[in-house]
Amino acid sequence: MHIKKGDNVLVLAGDSKGKQGKVLEVVVDKYRAIVENVNLASKHTKPNAKTPKGGIVKAESSIHLSNLMVVDGSGKPTRIGRKIDPKTNKSVRVSKKSGEVIK
């Protein structure tokens, strides 16, 4: 997986193409992610305790990970590589463009 929860991503394809947002959730088995304010769908809700009136609610829908690209610290979309951190001897994600570590 090149995308994790909390990453800032750019949408590459679909109706939300060009939008940026924060990853709220990653669905690993379906290879999809839910991104904040991206790929909004109208959901019809019945009246309940939370929404006494009911009605139409806009909610984020999942988007395939192949249509997302991580945005690094400089604000540019980048591919992800992996390197072994010499201090901790663990694998870290690295931006292919700038070479900086992505948290």
PDB file as gemmi writes it, atoms N, CA and C in Angstrom:
CRYST1    1.000    1.000    1.000  90.00  90.00  90.00 P 1                      
ATOM      1  N   MET A   1       0.833  -1.188   0.000  1.00  0.00           N  
ATOM      2  CA  MET A   1       0.000   0.000   0.000  1.00  0.00           C  
ATOM      3  C   MET A   1       0.879   1.253   0.000  1.00  0.00           C  
ATOM      4  N   HIS A   2       0.628   2.124  -0.950  1.00  0.00           N  
ATOM      5  CA  HIS A   2       1.393   3.366  -0.997  1.00  0.00           C  
ATOM      6  C   HIS A   2       0.668   4.506  -0.303  1.00  0.00           C  
ATOM      7  N   ILE A   3      -0.581   4.266   0.112  1.00  0.00           N  
ATOM      8  CA  ILE A   3      -1.372   5.303   0.766  1.00  0.00           C  
ATOM      9  C   ILE A   3      -1.799   4.828   2.145  1.00  0.00           C  
ATOM     10  N   LYS A   4      -1.691   5.738   3.131  1.00  0.00           N  
ATOM     11  CA  LYS A   4      -2.085   5.432   4.506  1.00  0.00           C  
ATOM     12  C   LYS A   4      -3.103   6.451   4.980  1.00  0.00           C  
ATOM     13  N   LYS A   5      -3.776   6.125   6.075  1.00  0.00           N  
ATOM     14  CA  LYS A   5      -4.716   7.048   6.702  1.00  0.00           C  
ATOM     15  C   LYS A   5      -3.952   8.298   7.149  1.00  0.00           C  
ATOM     16  N   GLY A   6      -4.501   9.474   6.847  1.00  0.00           N  
ATOM     17  CA  GLY A   6      -3.864  10.726   7.234  1.00  0.00           C  
ATOM     18  C   GLY A   6      -3.031  11.368   6.142  1.00  0.00           C  
ATOM     19  N   ASP A   7      -2.759  10.649   5.049  1.00  0.00           N  
ATOM     20  CA  ASP A   7      -1.981  11.215   3.942  1.00  0.00           C  
ATOM     21  C   ASP A   7      -2.794  12.280   3.211  1.00  0.00           C  
ATOM     22  N   ASN A   8      -2.105  13.267   2.663  1.00  0.00           N  
ATOM     23  CA  ASN A   8      -2.727  14.220   1.743  1.00  0.00           C  
ATOM     24  C   ASN A   8      -2.549  13.649   0.346  1.00  0.00           C  
ATOM     25  N   VAL A   9      -3.662  13.563  -0.402  1.00  0.00           N  
ATOM     26  CA  VAL A   9      -3.607  12.952  -1.725  1.00  0.00           C  
ATOM     27  C   VAL A   9      -4.260  13.842  -2.769  1.00  0.00           C  
ATOM     28  N   LEU A  10      -3.887  13.598  -4.034  1.00  0.00           N  
ATOM     29  CA  LEU A  10      -4.461  14.273  -5.189  1.00  0.00           C  
ATOM     30  C   LEU A  10      -5.231  13.233  -5.981  1.00  0.00           C  
ATOM     31  N   VAL A  11      -6.445  13.583  -6.422  1.00  0.00           N  
ATOM     32  CA  VAL A  11      -7.251  12.666  -7.223  1.00  0.00           C  
ATOM     33  C   VAL A  11      -6.845  12.816  -8.683  1.00  0.00           C  
ATOM     34  N   LEU A  12      -6.492  11.696  -9.331  1.00  0.00           N  
ATOM     35  CA  LEU A  12      -5.998  11.721 -10.701  1.00  0.00           C  
ATOM     36  C   LEU A  12      -7.090  11.497 -11.750  1.00  0.00           C  
ATOM     37  N   ALA A  13      -8.182  10.826 -11.371  1.00  0.00           N  
ATOM     38  CA  ALA A  13      -9.213  10.491 -12.354  1.00  0.00           C  
ATOM     39  C   ALA A  13     -10.591  10.501 -11.704  1.00  0.00           C  
ATOM     40  N   GLY A  14     -11.603  10.653 -12.535  1.00  0.00           N  
ATOM     41  CA  GLY A  14     -12.982  10.619 -12.061  1.00  0.00           C  
ATOM     42  C   GLY A  14     -13.587  12.011 -11.981  1.00  0.00           C  
ATOM     43  N   ASP A  15     -14.785  12.094 -11.394  1.00  0.00           N  
ATOM     44  CA  ASP A  15     -15.495  13.369 -11.289  1.00  0.00           C  
ATOM     45  C   ASP A  15     -14.772  14.369 -10.399  1.00  0.00           C  
ATOM     46  N   SER A  16     -14.005  13.882  -9.436  1.00  0.00           N  
ATOM     47  CA  SER A  16     -13.295  14.755  -8.495  1.00  0.00           C  
ATOM     48  C   SER A  16     -11.845  14.993  -8.906  1.00  0.00           C  
ATOM     49  N   LYS A  17     -11.529  14.803 -10.179  1.00  0.00           N  
ATOM     50  CA  LYS A  17     -10.158  14.947 -10.673  1.00  0.00           C  
ATOM     51  C   LYS A  17      -9.593  16.327 -10.339  1.00  0.00           C  
ATOM     52  N   GLY A  18      -8.363  16.355  -9.795  1.00  0.00           N  
ATOM     53  CA  GLY A  18      -7.695  17.604  -9.467  1.00  0.00           C  
ATOM     54  C   GLY A  18      -7.895  18.055  -8.038  1.00  0.00           C  
ATOM     55  N   LYS A  19      -8.825  17.449  -7.309  1.00  0.00           N  
ATOM     56  CA  LYS A  19      -9.068  17.839  -5.926  1.00  0.00           C  
ATOM     57  C   LYS A  19      -8.049  17.183  -5.001  1.00  0.00           C  
ATOM     58  N   GLN A  20      -7.748  17.875  -3.910  1.00  0.00           N  
ATOM     59  CA  GLN A  20      -6.859  17.330  -2.894  1.00  0.00           C  
ATOM     60  C   GLN A  20      -7.631  17.152  -1.601  1.00  0.00           C  
ATOM     61  N   GLY A  21      -7.214  16.176  -0.813  1.00  0.00           N  
ATOM     62  CA  GLY A  21      -7.875  15.940   0.462  1.00  0.00           C  
ATOM     63  C   GLY A  21      -7.074  14.999   1.330  1.00  0.00           C  
ATOM     64  N   LYS A  22      -7.545  14.836   2.554  1.00  0.00           N  
ATOM     65  CA  LYS A  22      -6.898  13.979   3.537  1.00  0.00           C  
ATOM     66  C   LYS A  22      -7.598  12.619   3.547  1.00  0.00           C  
ATOM     67  N   VAL A  23      -6.823  11.546   3.603  1.00  0.00           N  
ATOM     68  CA  VAL A  23      -7.388  10.200   3.627  1.00  0.00           C  
ATOM     69  C   VAL A  23      -7.973   9.938   5.010  1.00  0.00           C  
ATOM     70  N   LEU A  24      -9.277   9.622   5.051  1.00  0.00           N  
ATOM     71  CA  LEU A  24      -9.964   9.348   6.306  1.00  0.00           C  
ATOM     72  C   LEU A  24      -9.909   7.863   6.655  1.00  0.00           C  
ATOM     73  N   GLU A  25      -9.935   7.023   5.637  1.00  0.00           N  
ATOM     74  CA  GLU A  25      -9.975   5.581   5.863  1.00  0.00           C  
ATOM     75  C   GLU A  25      -9.450   4.863   4.631  1.00  0.00           C  
ATOM     76  N   VAL A  26      -8.756   3.738   4.834  1.00  0.00           N  
ATOM     77  CA  VAL A  26      -8.287   2.897   3.732  1.00  0.00           C  
ATOM     78  C   VAL A  26      -8.931   1.530   3.899  1.00  0.00           C  
ATOM     79  N   VAL A  27      -9.627   1.074   2.844  1.00  0.00           N  
ATOM     80  CA  VAL A  27     -10.245  -0.253   2.841  1.00  0.00           C  
ATOM     81  C   VAL A  27      -9.285  -1.179   2.097  1.00  0.00           C  
ATOM     82  N   VAL A  28      -8.461  -1.918   2.850  1.00  0.00           N  
ATOM     83  CA  VAL A  28      -7.353  -2.683   2.279  1.00  0.00           C  
ATOM     84  C   VAL A  28      -7.836  -3.805   1.368  1.00  0.00           C  
ATOM     85  N   ASP A  29      -8.833  -4.572   1.793  1.00  0.00           N  
ATOM     86  CA  ASP A  29      -9.262  -5.728   1.002  1.00  0.00           C  
ATOM     87  C   ASP A  29      -9.899  -5.348  -0.331  1.00  0.00           C  
ATOM     88  N   LYS A  30     -10.464  -4.138  -0.443  1.00  0.00           N  
ATOM     89  CA  LYS A  30     -11.063  -3.678  -1.701  1.00  0.00           C  
ATOM     90  C   LYS A  30     -10.155  -2.713  -2.452  1.00  0.00           C  
ATOM     91  N   TYR A  31      -9.001  -2.347  -1.881  1.00  0.00           N  
ATOM     92  CA  TYR A  31      -8.024  -1.446  -2.494  1.00  0.00           C  
ATOM     93  C   TYR A  31      -8.654  -0.080  -2.789  1.00  0.00           C  
ATOM     94  N   ARG A  32      -9.388   0.450  -1.808  1.00  0.00           N  
ATOM     95  CA  ARG A  32     -10.071   1.726  -1.954  1.00  0.00           C  
ATOM     96  C   ARG A  32      -9.804   2.604  -0.738  1.00  0.00           C  
ATOM     97  N   ALA A  33     -10.072   3.906  -0.881  1.00  0.00           N  
ATOM     98  CA  ALA A  33      -9.874   4.852   0.221  1.00  0.00           C  
ATOM     99  C   ALA A  33     -11.015   5.857   0.233  1.00  0.00           C  
ATOM    100  N   ILE A  34     -11.290   6.381   1.418  1.00  0.00           N  
ATOM    101  CA  ILE A  34     -12.266   7.460   1.564  1.00  0.00           C  
ATOM    102  C   ILE A  34     -11.482   8.730   1.856  1.00  0.00           C  
ATOM    103  N   VAL A  35     -11.677   9.739   1.001  1.00  0.00           N  
ATOM    104  CA  VAL A  35     -10.932  10.997   1.084  1.00  0.00           C  
ATOM    105  C   VAL A  35     -11.896  12.120   1.454  1.00  0.00           C  
ATOM    106  N   GLU A  36     -11.441  12.994   2.349  1.00  0.00           N  
ATOM    107  CA  GLU A  36     -12.257  14.094   2.853  1.00  0.00           C  
ATOM    108  C   GLU A  36     -12.689  15.036   1.731  1.00  0.00           C  
ATOM    109  N   ASN A  37     -14.003  15.282   1.627  1.00  0.00           N  
ATOM    110  CA  ASN A  37     -14.601  16.202   0.647  1.00  0.00           C  
ATOM    111  C   ASN A  37     -14.307  15.846  -0.805  1.00  0.00           C  
ATOM    112  N   VAL A  38     -14.130  14.556  -1.090  1.00  0.00           N  
ATOM    113  CA  VAL A  38     -13.872  14.099  -2.451  1.00  0.00           C  
ATOM    114  C   VAL A  38     -14.835  12.962  -2.766  1.00  0.00           C  
ATOM    115  N   ASN A  39     -15.341  12.906  -3.995  1.00  0.00           N  
ATOM    116  CA  ASN A  39     -16.238  11.846  -4.448  1.00  0.00           C  
ATOM    117  C   ASN A  39     -17.509  11.805  -3.584  1.00  0.00           C  
ATOM    118  N   LEU A  40     -18.135  12.967  -3.428  1.00  0.00           N  
ATOM    119  CA  LEU A  40     -19.339  13.068  -2.598  1.00  0.00           C  
ATOM    120  C   LEU A  40     -20.536  12.433  -3.296  1.00  0.00           C  
ATOM    121  N   ALA A  41     -21.337  11.700  -2.520  1.00  0.00           N  
ATOM    122  CA  ALA A  41     -22.544  11.065  -3.025  1.00  0.00           C  
ATOM    123  C   ALA A  41     -23.716  11.492  -2.156  1.00  0.00           C  
ATOM    124  N   SER A  42     -24.896  11.617  -2.771  1.00  0.00           N  
ATOM    125  CA  SER A  42     -26.102  11.974  -2.024  1.00  0.00           C  
ATOM    126  C   SER A  42     -26.693  10.706  -1.429  1.00  0.00           C  
ATOM    127  N   LYS A  43     -26.928  10.736  -0.123  1.00  0.00           N  
ATOM    128  CA  LYS A  43     -27.491   9.585   0.577  1.00  0.00           C  
ATOM    129  C   LYS A  43     -28.820  10.010   1.191  1.00  0.00           C  
ATOM    130  N   HIS A  44     -29.883   9.281   0.894  1.00  0.00           N  
ATOM    131  CA  HIS A  44     -31.206   9.587   1.422  1.00  0.00           C  
ATOM    132  C   HIS A  44     -31.349   8.917   2.782  1.00  0.00           C  
ATOM    133  N   THR A  45     -31.728   9.709   3.808  1.00  0.00           N  
ATOM    134  CA  THR A  45     -31.824   9.165   5.162  1.00  0.00           C  
ATOM    135  C   THR A  45     -33.242   9.319   5.705  1.00  0.00           C  
ATOM    136  N   LYS A  46     -33.625   8.335   6.489  1.00  0.00           N  
ATOM    137  CA  LYS A  46     -34.922   8.392   7.172  1.00  0.00           C  
ATOM    138  C   LYS A  46     -34.770   9.248   8.423  1.00  0.00           C  
ATOM    139  N   PRO A  47     -35.853   9.790   8.929  1.00  0.00           N  
ATOM    140  CA  PRO A  47     -35.767  10.501  10.205  1.00  0.00           C  
ATOM    141  C   PRO A  47     -35.364   9.553  11.334  1.00  0.00           C  
ATOM    142  N   ASN A  48     -34.450  10.006  12.178  1.00  0.00           N  
ATOM    143  CA  ASN A  48     -34.024   9.234  13.352  1.00  0.00           C  
ATOM    144  C   ASN A  48     -33.589  10.210  14.434  1.00  0.00           C  
ATOM    145  N   ALA A  49     -33.009   9.698  15.508  1.00  0.00           N  
ATOM    146  CA  ALA A  49     -32.605  10.560  16.625  1.00  0.00           C  
ATOM    147  C   ALA A  49     -31.553  11.579  16.206  1.00  0.00           C  
ATOM    148  N   LYS A  50     -30.615  11.160  15.350  1.00  0.00           N  
ATOM    149  CA  LYS A  50     -29.550  12.066  14.892  1.00  0.00           C  
ATOM    150  C   LYS A  50     -30.092  13.152  13.971  1.00  0.00           C  
ATOM    151  N   THR A  51     -30.868  12.726  12.983  1.00  0.00           N  
ATOM    152  CA  THR A  51     -31.453  13.670  12.028  1.00  0.00           C  
ATOM    153  C   THR A  51     -32.975  13.558  12.095  1.00  0.00           C  
ATOM    154  N   PRO A  52     -33.617  14.384  12.929  1.00  0.00           N  
ATOM    155  CA  PRO A  52     -35.070  14.285  13.124  1.00  0.00           C  
ATOM    156  C   PRO A  52     -35.872  14.534  11.844  1.00  0.00           C  
ATOM    157  N   LYS A  53     -35.334  15.349  10.949  1.00  0.00           N  
ATOM    158  CA  LYS A  53     -36.063  15.646   9.724  1.00  0.00           C  
ATOM    159  C   LYS A  53     -35.791  14.618   8.628  1.00  0.00           C  
ATOM    160  N   GLY A  54     -34.634  13.962   8.676  1.00  0.00           N  
ATOM    161  CA  GLY A  54     -34.256  13.070   7.582  1.00  0.00           C  
ATOM    162  C   GLY A  54     -33.802  13.909   6.401  1.00  0.00           C  
ATOM    163  N   GLY A  55     -33.909  13.369   5.190  1.00  0.00           N  
ATOM    164  CA  GLY A  55     -33.574  14.137   3.999  1.00  0.00           C  
ATOM    165  C   GLY A  55     -32.360  13.593   3.283  1.00  0.00           C  
ATOM    166  N   ILE A  56     -31.744  14.446   2.484  1.00  0.00           N  
ATOM    167  CA  ILE A  56     -30.601  14.053   1.662  1.00  0.00           C  
ATOM    168  C   ILE A  56     -29.320  14.572   2.315  1.00  0.00           C  
ATOM    169  N   VAL A  57     -28.367  13.668   2.512  1.00  0.00           N  
ATOM    170  CA  VAL A  57     -27.091  14.005   3.148  1.00  0.00           C  
ATOM    171  C   VAL A  57     -25.964  13.706   2.168  1.00  0.00           C  
ATOM    172  N   LYS A  58     -25.033  14.627   2.031  1.00  0.00           N  
ATOM    173  CA  LYS A  58     -23.845  14.394   1.198  1.00  0.00           C  
ATOM    174  C   LYS A  58     -22.821  13.641   2.031  1.00  0.00           C  
ATOM    175  N   ALA A  59     -22.296  12.533   1.497  1.00  0.00           N  
ATOM    176  CA  ALA A  59     -21.311  11.731   2.211  1.00  0.00           C  
ATOM    177  C   ALA A  59     -20.201  11.322   1.251  1.00  0.00           C  
ATOM    178  N   GLU A  60     -18.980  11.162   1.792  1.00  0.00           N  
ATOM    179  CA  GLU A  60     -17.861  10.744   0.964  1.00  0.00           C  
ATOM    180  C   GLU A  60     -18.028   9.281   0.577  1.00  0.00           C  
ATOM    181  N   SER A  61     -17.740   8.984  -0.669  1.00  0.00           N  
ATOM    182  CA  SER A  61     -17.770   7.623  -1.171  1.00  0.00           C  
ATOM    183  C   SER A  61     -16.322   7.191  -1.422  1.00  0.00           C  
ATOM    184  N   SER A  62     -16.080   5.889  -1.439  1.00  0.00           N  
ATOM    185  CA  SER A  62     -14.702   5.423  -1.607  1.00  0.00           C  
ATOM    186  C   SER A  62     -14.234   5.624  -3.042  1.00  0.00           C  
ATOM    187  N   ILE A  63     -12.931   5.682  -3.218  1.00  0.00           N  
ATOM    188  CA  ILE A  63     -12.310   5.864  -4.528  1.00  0.00           C  
ATOM    189  C   ILE A  63     -11.138   4.896  -4.618  1.00  0.00           C  
ATOM    190  N   HIS A  64     -10.899   4.347  -5.785  1.00  0.00           N  
ATOM    191  CA  HIS A  64      -9.855   3.340  -5.952  1.00  0.00           C  
ATOM    192  C   HIS A  64      -8.476   3.963  -5.753  1.00  0.00           C  
ATOM    193  N   LEU A  65      -7.571   3.201  -5.114  1.00  0.00           N  
ATOM    194  CA  LEU A  65      -6.247   3.738  -4.790  1.00  0.00           C  
ATOM    195  C   LEU A  65      -5.421   4.071  -6.037  1.00  0.00           C  
ATOM    196  N   SER A  66      -5.717   3.422  -7.156  1.00  0.00           N  
ATOM    197  CA  SER A  66      -4.969   3.716  -8.386  1.00  0.00           C  
ATOM    198  C   SER A  66      -5.273   5.114  -8.902  1.00  0.00           C  
ATOM    199  N   ASN A  67      -6.372   5.717  -8.440  1.00  0.00           N  
ATOM    200  CA  ASN A  67      -6.741   7.070  -8.866  1.00  0.00           C  
ATOM    201  C   ASN A  67      -6.249   8.139  -7.901  1.00  0.00           C  
ATOM    202  N   LEU A  68      -5.410   7.767  -6.942  1.00  0.00           N  
ATOM    203  CA  LEU A  68      -4.885   8.706  -5.951  1.00  0.00           C  
ATOM    204  C   LEU A  68      -3.372   8.752  -6.010  1.00  0.00           C  
ATOM    205  N   MET A  69      -2.812   9.933  -5.735  1.00  0.00           N  
ATOM    206  CA  MET A  69      -1.361  10.092  -5.658  1.00  0.00           C  
ATOM    207  C   MET A  69      -1.025  10.929  -4.431  1.00  0.00           C  
ATOM    208  N   VAL A  70      -0.035  10.497  -3.689  1.00  0.00           N  
ATOM    209  CA  VAL A  70       0.360  11.171  -2.456  1.00  0.00           C  
ATOM    210  C   VAL A  70       0.985  12.533  -2.772  1.00  0.00           C  
ATOM    211  N   VAL A  71       0.660  13.533  -1.961  1.00  0.00           N  
ATOM    212  CA  VAL A  71       1.240  14.869  -2.085  1.00  0.00           C  
ATOM    213  C   VAL A  71       2.296  15.001  -0.992  1.00  0.00           C  
ATOM    214  N   ASP A  72       3.531  15.353  -1.382  1.00  0.00           N  
ATOM    215  CA  ASP A  72       4.610  15.466  -0.390  1.00  0.00           C  
ATOM    216  C   ASP A  72       4.598  16.825   0.301  1.00  0.00           C  
ATOM    217  N   GLY A  73       5.584  17.097   1.123  1.00  0.00           N  
ATOM    218  CA  GLY A  73       5.655  18.326   1.910  1.00  0.00           C  
ATOM    219  C   GLY A  73       5.704  19.597   1.086  1.00  0.00           C  
ATOM    220  N   SER A  74       6.217  19.515  -0.144  1.00  0.00           N  
ATOM    221  CA  SER A  74       6.305  20.703  -0.990  1.00  0.00           C  
ATOM    222  C   SER A  74       4.989  20.995  -1.707  1.00  0.00           C  
ATOM    223  N   GLY A  75       3.999  20.103  -1.556  1.00  0.00           N  
ATOM    224  CA  GLY A  75       2.697  20.331  -2.164  1.00  0.00           C  
ATOM    225  C   GLY A  75       2.549  19.769  -3.560  1.00  0.00           C  
ATOM    226  N   LYS A  76       3.530  18.972  -4.006  1.00  0.00           N  
ATOM    227  CA  LYS A  76       3.478  18.393  -5.345  1.00  0.00           C  
ATOM    228  C   LYS A  76       3.178  16.904  -5.259  1.00  0.00           C  
ATOM    229  N   PRO A  77       2.384  16.385  -6.203  1.00  0.00           N  
ATOM    230  CA  PRO A  77       2.115  14.948  -6.201  1.00  0.00           C  
ATOM    231  C   PRO A  77       3.383  14.180  -6.540  1.00  0.00           C  
ATOM    232  N   THR A  78       3.572  13.043  -5.912  1.00  0.00           N  
ATOM    233  CA  THR A  78       4.794  12.282  -6.106  1.00  0.00           C  
ATOM    234  C   THR A  78       4.531  10.796  -5.982  1.00  0.00           C  
ATOM    235  N   ARG A  79       5.404  10.020  -6.588  1.00  0.00           N  
ATOM    236  CA  ARG A  79       5.361   8.574  -6.396  1.00  0.00           C  
ATOM    237  C   ARG A  79       6.069   8.251  -5.087  1.00  0.00           C  
ATOM    238  N   ILE A  80       5.853   7.053  -4.582  1.00  0.00           N  
ATOM    239  CA  ILE A  80       6.401   6.658  -3.293  1.00  0.00           C  
ATOM    240  C   ILE A  80       7.430   5.564  -3.473  1.00  0.00           C  
ATOM    241  N   GLY A  81       8.564   5.725  -2.778  1.00  0.00           N  
ATOM    242  CA  GLY A  81       9.572   4.680  -2.724  1.00  0.00           C  
ATOM    243  C   GLY A  81       9.777   4.267  -1.278  1.00  0.00           C  
ATOM    244  N   ARG A  82      10.555   3.251  -1.067  1.00  0.00           N  
ATOM    245  CA  ARG A  82      10.852   2.792   0.293  1.00  0.00           C  
ATOM    246  C   ARG A  82      12.355   2.709   0.477  1.00  0.00           C  
ATOM    247  N   LYS A  83      12.804   3.113   1.672  1.00  0.00           N  
ATOM    248  CA  LYS A  83      14.216   3.029   2.032  1.00  0.00           C  
ATOM    249  C   LYS A  83      14.323   2.530   3.458  1.00  0.00           C  
ATOM    250  N   ILE A  84      15.450   1.975   3.790  1.00  0.00           N  
ATOM    251  CA  ILE A  84      15.710   1.567   5.164  1.00  0.00           C  
ATOM    252  C   ILE A  84      16.337   2.754   5.883  1.00  0.00           C  
ATOM    253  N   ASP A  85      15.708   3.163   6.990  1.00  0.00           N  
ATOM    254  CA  ASP A  85      16.232   4.250   7.807  1.00  0.00           C  
ATOM    255  C   ASP A  85      17.423   3.723   8.598  1.00  0.00           C  
ATOM    256  N   PRO A  86      18.612   4.326   8.416  1.00  0.00           N  
ATOM    257  CA  PRO A  86      19.806   3.792   9.098  1.00  0.00           C  
ATOM    258  C   PRO A  86      19.750   3.917  10.624  1.00  0.00           C  
ATOM    259  N   LYS A  87      19.025   4.910  11.128  1.00  0.00           N  
ATOM    260  CA  LYS A  87      18.957   5.103  12.581  1.00  0.00           C  
ATOM    261  C   LYS A  87      18.121   4.019  13.249  1.00  0.00           C  
ATOM    262  N   THR A  88      16.915   3.794  12.693  1.00  0.00           N  
ATOM    263  CA  THR A  88      16.002   2.840  13.323  1.00  0.00           C  
ATOM    264  C   THR A  88      16.024   1.462  12.666  1.00  0.00           C  
ATOM    265  N   ASN A  89      16.659   1.355  11.510  1.00  0.00           N  
ATOM    266  CA  ASN A  89      16.759   0.098  10.766  1.00  0.00           C  
ATOM    267  C   ASN A  89      15.373  -0.407  10.338  1.00  0.00           C  
ATOM    268  N   LYS A  90      14.437   0.546  10.079  1.00  0.00           N  
ATOM    269  CA  LYS A  90      13.098   0.207   9.632  1.00  0.00           C  
ATOM    270  C   LYS A  90      12.844   0.832   8.266  1.00  0.00           C  
ATOM    271  N   SER A  91      11.887   0.271   7.538  1.00  0.00           N  
ATOM    272  CA  SER A  91      11.510   0.783   6.227  1.00  0.00           C  
ATOM    273  C   SER A  91      10.669   2.050   6.376  1.00  0.00           C  
ATOM    274  N   VAL A  92      11.003   3.095   5.603  1.00  0.00           N  
ATOM    275  CA  VAL A  92      10.239   4.346   5.616  1.00  0.00           C  
ATOM    276  C   VAL A  92       9.821   4.690   4.183  1.00  0.00           C  
ATOM    277  N   ARG A  93       8.714   5.430   4.052  1.00  0.00           N  
ATOM    278  CA  ARG A  93       8.261   5.878   2.738  1.00  0.00           C  
ATOM    279  C   ARG A  93       8.993   7.147   2.354  1.00  0.00           C  
ATOM    280  N   VAL A  94       9.414   7.224   1.087  1.00  0.00           N  
ATOM    281  CA  VAL A  94      10.219   8.349   0.605  1.00  0.00           C  
ATOM    282  C   VAL A  94       9.600   8.886  -0.676  1.00  0.00           C  
ATOM    283  N   SER A  95       9.576  10.215  -0.805  1.00  0.00           N  
ATOM    284  CA  SER A  95       9.088  10.867  -2.019  1.00  0.00           C  
ATOM    285  C   SER A  95      10.104  10.659  -3.148  1.00  0.00           C  
ATOM    286  N   LYS A  96       9.632  10.214  -4.313  1.00  0.00           N  
ATOM    287  CA  LYS A  96      10.529  10.005  -5.457  1.00  0.00           C  
ATOM    288  C   LYS A  96      11.010  11.335  -6.036  1.00  0.00           C  
ATOM    289  N   LYS A  97      10.192  12.421  -5.897  1.00  0.00           N  
ATOM    290  CA  LYS A  97      10.564  13.716  -6.461  1.00  0.00           C  
ATOM    291  C   LYS A  97      11.602  14.422  -5.599  1.00  0.00           C  
ATOM    292  N   SER A  98      11.284  14.587  -4.326  1.00  0.00           N  
ATOM    293  CA  SER A  98      12.157  15.397  -3.464  1.00  0.00           C  
ATOM    294  C   SER A  98      13.110  14.561  -2.616  1.00  0.00           C  
ATOM    295  N   GLY A  99      12.815  13.285  -2.439  1.00  0.00           N  
ATOM    296  CA  GLY A  99      13.676  12.428  -1.637  1.00  0.00           C  
ATOM    297  C   GLY A  99      13.419  12.526  -0.133  1.00  0.00           C  
ATOM    298  N   GLU A 100      12.435  13.362   0.270  1.00  0.00           N  
ATOM    299  CA  GLU A 100      12.164  13.519   1.697  1.00  0.00           C  
ATOM    300  C   GLU A 100      11.292  12.386   2.221  1.00  0.00           C  
ATOM    301  N   VAL A 101      11.391  12.121   3.510  1.00  0.00           N  
ATOM    302  CA  VAL A 101      10.617  11.057   4.144  1.00  0.00           C  
ATOM    303  C   VAL A 101       9.177  11.523   4.320  1.00  0.00           C  
ATOM    304  N   ILE A 102       8.229  10.654   3.987  1.00  0.00           N  
ATOM    305  CA  ILE A 102       6.809  10.962   4.146  1.00  0.00           C  
ATOM    306  C   ILE A 102       6.317  10.243   5.387  1.00  0.00           C  
ATOM    307  N   LYS A 103       5.710  11.021   6.283  1.00  0.00           N  
ATOM    308  CA  LYS A 103       5.260  10.442   7.558  1.00  0.00           C  
ATOM    309  C   LYS A 103       3.899   9.831   7.435  1.00  0.00           C  
TER     310      LYS A 103                                                      
END                                                                             
